[in-house]
Amino acid sequence: MSTLAADQRVADEIAALARQIVERYSAAGWTLATAESCTGGLVAGAITDVAGSSAVLDRGFVTYSNQAKIDMLGVDPAALAEHGAVSETVARQMAEGARRKAGVDAAVSITGIAGPGGGSPEKPVGLVHFACAGPAGTVHREERFGEIGRGQVRRASVRVALRILRRALEA
């Protein structure tokens, strides 16, 4: 499959997932928020591409810096110092903070290293942590996409985040 065809397949899947989320959350009367670092608002953007998204998306937090994570989401500075921004602990705190601050049913968070730089042996380029806080609690997922390119890591992260949001409604 050509790169262009693969990119189109991913874009189509993201659009389909976003439509499913808007339809299912709307039918359930649920609202959601996003807390995004390495995706820079792409998850919220995918959702708002869908007509009717205003019924479900309350807000998106783009918290690229550690200070933004602290100020906007209430992430504990000690957790950032101990675990780093790209960690399960911080991803969980981001999702829980977004849910609490927005007063929504579910919130998804994404924090990772899209590259091309910034990686280390412990936290390589392509490492992304996700969390989703909802009525059933907070779930975490880690992905290691590898050095597939900044844009590819970000798009793959959007796809995973949307899948996680879809599952939150089913829990």
Secondary structure, DSSP 8 states (H G I E B T S, - for coil): --HHHHHHHHHHHHHHHHHHHHHHHHHHT--EEEEESTTTTHHHHHHHTSTTGGGTEEEEEE--SHHHHHHHH---HHHHHHH-SSSHHHHHHHHHHHHHHHT-SEEEEEEE--SSS---SSS-TTEEEEEEEETTEEEEEEEE--SS-HHHHHHHHHHHHHHHHHHHHH-
